[in-house]
Amino acid sequence: MWKNLFLIALCLMPFFSEAQTYMTGNVFDNDQRSLALQGVSVRNLNTKAVVSTDKDGRYAIPAKKGDLLVFAQMGYETDTLYLINLFPHNTYLLSAENTLKAVNITTTKVSPYLDVKDPEARAAREVDYSKNRGGLRLGLGYGKYRRQQAKEQELEEAANINEEISKKFNREVIQKLVNYKGKDLDDYIGLYRPTVAQVKADKDFDYTYYIATTFSEWRKLPEKERKLPTLPNLKGRP
C-alpha cells in the first residue's frame, strides 16, 4: 500500500512543481475611467505570452514577480507595467493624439495648363481579370497594413528598450551602485523605473547617473511617499 502511495506522489509532483501563476487586471480609457477597453493586447516580454482583454477590459496572463507587461491598442499610447507583485491592477491607457497644424490659405493661383492634354499620354491599362494573371488585384487595406506594420515596429522597439532597462535597472545593479540592501528597494524600483520615452529621448541614457540621482531623491522623501500606492480591489472575477 505504501509503495502505491509513493508512486502516486511521484506522478503528482510535476503538477505541483509547475503550478502556473497569473497576473490579472482591467484596462480602461484614461479620460473616461468607466470605459473598459476590449481587445487590448497584453504581452509579457519575459515569457512572450500574449492575451487580449475581454468586453469588460479584463485579462489574465501567465506571469511572475519581476516580469514586464506591455499594453497596446490602436488609437492609444503603449503602456508598460513592471510586476513587483501579482495583485490585480487597473491600467488606464492614454488616447494617442494625431493632430496636424492648421494651414491658412490666403491666395490661390490656377495653372493655365490644367486642361491641356499631353500628346504623349497613353490610355490607362485595364484591369487584368485573367486567371493566368492571378485575377483581380486590389490594394484594399494597404493603409491599415502599413499602420499595423508601424505599430509592430513601435512595439518591437519598446520591447528592446524595456529589455535594456530590465538589465541595467534591477535590484542587483542598484545594490552595487548605492550599497543599499533594504527590503523596501522594490518600492524604489517601482516608482523610479525609467520609461521607454525617457530612454528614447536620450540616445546615451546614463543609468548610473540616473540611479544615483533618483535614489538620493527617493531616500529624502517622507516614508509614506516612498511606498507604492495601494491598488484598489477589482470587482468581479478576472
matplotlib code that plots the C-alpha trace (Angstrom):
import matplotlib.pyplot as plt

x = [0.0, 2.8, 4.6, 1.4, 1.0, 4.7, 4.3, 1.1, 3.0, 5.8, 3.3, 1.7, 4.9, 5.4, 1.9, 2.6, 6.1, 4.9, 1.9, 1.2, 0.8, -1.2, -1.4, -4.9, -6.4, -8.6, -7.8, -9.7, -9.7, -7.7, -10.2, -13.3, -12.3, -15.5, -14.9, -13.5, -11.3, -11.8, -9.2, -6.2, -3.1, -1.3, 2.2, 4.6, 8.0, 9.8, 7.7, 6.4, 2.9, 0.1, -3.6, -6.4, -8.8, -12.5, -15.6, -15.2, -11.5, -10.4, -7.3, -5.3, -1.8, 0.8, 3.4, 5.6, 7.2, 9.8, 8.1, 7.3, 3.9, 3.1, -0.4, -1.1, -4.1, -4.6, -5.6, -3.9, -0.4, 1.5, 1.9, 4.1, 3.8, 6.7, 5.4, 6.6, 3.8, 0.8, -2.0, -4.8, -4.1, -6.1, -4.4, -5.5, -4.4, -4.0, -5.5, -2.9, -3.2, -2.6, -3.2, -2.0, -1.2, -3.8, -2.8, -4.3, -4.7, -4.6, -4.4, -4.8, -3.5, -4.9, -2.5, -3.5, -2.1, -4.6, -6.9, -4.1, -3.9, -0.5, 0.1, 2.3, -0.1, -1.3, -4.6, -4.7, -4.2, -7.4, -7.7, -6.5, -9.2, -7.4, -6.8, -3.2, -2.6, -3.9, -7.3, -8.4, -5.8, -6.8, -4.9, -7.7, -6.5, -2.9, -3.1, -4.3, -1.5, 1.1, -0.3, -0.2, 3.4, 4.4, 2.7, 4.5, 7.8, 7.0, 6.2, 9.4, 11.4, 9.7, 10.3, 14.0, 14.3, 12.4, 14.7, 17.7, 16.0, 15.5, 19.2, 20.5, 17.9, 17.4, 17.9, 21.4, 22.7, 21.2, 22.5, 26.1, 25.9, 24.2, 25.3, 21.7, 20.1, 16.8, 13.7, 11.8, 14.1, 11.2, 9.3, 12.1, 12.3, 8.5, 8.4, 11.6, 11.9, 12.8, 10.1, 10.6, 10.1, 12.8, 15.4, 14.4, 14.8, 18.4, 20.5, 23.2, 21.0, 23.3, 21.8, 24.5, 23.8, 20.0, 20.2, 22.5, 20.3, 16.8, 17.9, 19.1, 15.8, 13.8, 15.7, 14.8, 11.1, 8.8, 8.3, 4.7, 5.7, 8.5, 5.9, 3.9, 0.2, -2.2, -4.1, -7.9, -9.8, -11.3, -15.0, -15.8, -13.6, -10.9]
y = [0.0, 2.5, 1.6, 2.5, 5.8, 6.7, 6.0, 8.2, 11.0, 10.8, 11.1, 14.2, 16.1, 17.6, 19.1, 20.9, 22.0, 23.5, 25.4, 28.4, 31.9, 34.7, 38.4, 39.8, 43.2, 45.5, 48.1, 51.4, 54.6, 57.2, 60.0, 58.0, 55.9, 53.9, 52.9, 49.4, 48.6, 45.4, 43.8, 45.4, 43.3, 42.4, 41.0, 39.5, 40.5, 37.9, 34.9, 36.2, 35.2, 37.4, 37.7, 40.2, 41.9, 40.8, 43.0, 44.2, 45.1, 42.1, 39.9, 37.1, 36.3, 33.9, 35.9, 36.1, 38.8, 40.8, 40.3, 43.3, 43.6, 45.8, 47.1, 48.1, 49.0, 51.1, 54.7, 54.5, 55.1, 51.9, 51.5, 49.1, 47.6, 46.2, 43.5, 43.9, 41.7, 39.8, 41.8, 42.7, 46.0, 48.7, 50.1, 53.3, 54.0, 57.5, 58.3, 58.8, 62.4, 62.7, 66.4, 68.5, 72.1, 74.4, 76.0, 79.3, 79.7, 83.4, 83.3, 80.7, 80.5, 78.2, 76.9, 77.7, 74.2, 72.2, 71.5, 70.9, 67.3, 65.6, 64.5, 61.7, 60.4, 56.8, 55.3, 53.7, 49.9, 48.0, 45.7, 42.2, 39.6, 36.6, 33.6, 33.4, 36.8, 35.9, 37.6, 41.0, 42.6, 45.5, 47.5, 47.5, 47.6, 48.7, 51.8, 49.7, 47.2, 50.0, 51.3, 47.8, 47.3, 50.7, 49.6, 46.3, 48.1, 50.5, 47.6, 45.8, 48.9, 49.3, 45.7, 46.1, 49.2, 47.5, 44.6, 47.0, 48.7, 45.4, 44.5, 47.9, 48.9, 45.9, 45.0, 43.6, 46.6, 49.1, 47.4, 47.5, 51.2, 52.6, 49.9, 49.5, 46.2, 47.4, 45.3, 48.3, 48.5, 47.2, 50.4, 52.5, 50.3, 50.5, 54.3, 55.3, 52.6, 54.6, 54.7, 53.9, 57.6, 58.7, 56.3, 57.1, 60.8, 60.3, 58.1, 57.7, 57.2, 57.1, 54.5, 55.0, 58.8, 58.2, 55.7, 57.8, 60.9, 59.3, 57.0, 60.0, 61.8, 58.7, 58.5, 62.1, 61.5, 61.1, 57.4, 57.3, 58.8, 56.2, 53.4, 52.4, 53.3, 50.5, 49.1, 49.2, 45.9, 44.9, 43.8, 40.5, 37.7, 38.4]
z = [0.0, 0.9, -2.3, -4.3, -2.4, -3.1, -6.8, -6.9, -5.1, -7.7, -10.5, -9.0, -8.1, -11.6, -11.5, -8.2, -9.1, -12.4, -10.9, -13.1, -11.6, -13.3, -13.3, -13.6, -14.1, -16.0, -18.8, -19.1, -21.1, -19.2, -20.0, -19.4, -16.4, -16.5, -20.2, -20.3, -23.4, -25.2, -27.5, -25.8, -26.5, -23.2, -23.8, -21.2, -22.5, -20.3, -21.4, -24.7, -23.7, -25.3, -24.4, -25.2, -22.8, -22.9, -23.3, -19.7, -20.2, -18.1, -18.7, -17.1, -18.3, -17.0, -15.1, -12.1, -10.0, -12.0, -15.4, -17.6, -19.3, -22.4, -23.1, -26.7, -28.8, -32.0, -31.1, -27.6, -26.4, -25.4, -21.7, -19.6, -16.1, -14.1, -11.7, -8.2, -7.1, -8.6, -7.1, -9.5, -11.3, -13.1, -16.2, -17.9, -21.5, -22.9, -26.2, -29.0, -30.3, -34.1, -34.9, -37.8, -37.7, -39.3, -42.7, -43.6, -47.4, -48.3, -52.1, -54.9, -58.4, -61.1, -63.6, -67.3, -68.3, -66.2, -69.2, -71.8, -72.9, -73.0, -76.6, -75.4, -72.8, -73.1, -72.1, -68.7, -68.6, -68.0, -65.0, -65.9, -64.9, -66.5, -64.4, -65.6, -64.2, -60.8, -61.2, -60.0, -57.8, -55.5, -52.9, -50.3, -46.7, -47.6, -45.4, -42.5, -43.2, -43.1, -39.8, -38.4, -39.5, -38.0, -34.7, -34.7, -35.2, -32.4, -30.1, -31.1, -30.3, -27.0, -26.2, -26.9, -24.8, -21.9, -22.1, -21.8, -18.8, -17.1, -17.5, -16.3, -13.7, -11.4, -7.8, -8.3, -10.3, -7.9, -4.8, -6.2, -7.0, -3.9, -1.4, -0.1, 0.8, 2.4, 1.9, 0.5, -2.6, -4.7, -3.9, -5.3, -8.5, -9.0, -8.5, -10.5, -13.2, -16.4, -19.0, -22.7, -23.6, -21.2, -22.7, -26.3, -25.6, -24.7, -27.1, -24.5, -21.4, -18.3, -16.0, -13.4, -13.1, -13.2, -10.3, -8.2, -8.5, -8.2, -5.4, -3.4, -4.2, -3.1, 0.2, 1.0, 0.6, 3.6, 4.5, 3.2, -0.1, -0.6, -0.8, -3.9, -3.6, -2.6, -5.6, -5.5, -5.2, -8.5, -8.7, -10.2, -11.3, -13.9]

ax = plt.figure().add_subplot(projection="3d")
ax.plot(x, y, z, "-o")
ax.set_aspect("equal")
plt.show()
